[in-house]
Amino acid sequence: LQSIASADMDLNQLEAFLTAQTKKQGGITSDQAAVIAKFWKNHRIKIHESMINRSRWDNVLKNMNWRVDLKSQSRHIDQINTPVAIVEMELGKNGQVSFLL
């Protein structure tokens, strides 16, 4: 199952892999292959998301907003219409409260 999950196998790859495992000496039986295939079909997305979540080491980007403003008033005339970019990023870890930067 670990090999199947690591490769994120589609149904064709899964069938080929399980067929090879049943033909291997000391491998799995065809009944075991059928159970593994059914389990993978039903839980593939959950397993893949779990592997991604466990592989993260740091914060993740939860949300991002941005805009560009132009100065309309200033003490000096040469600073008017100067574009300013404002970026707001929300970071967090899985299962924890997020925070804004």
Secondary structure by P-SEA (a helix, b strand, c coil): caaaaaacccaaaaaaaaaaaaaccccccaaaaaaaaaaaaacaaaaaaaaaaaacccccccccccbbbbbccccccccccbbbbbbbbbbbccccccccc
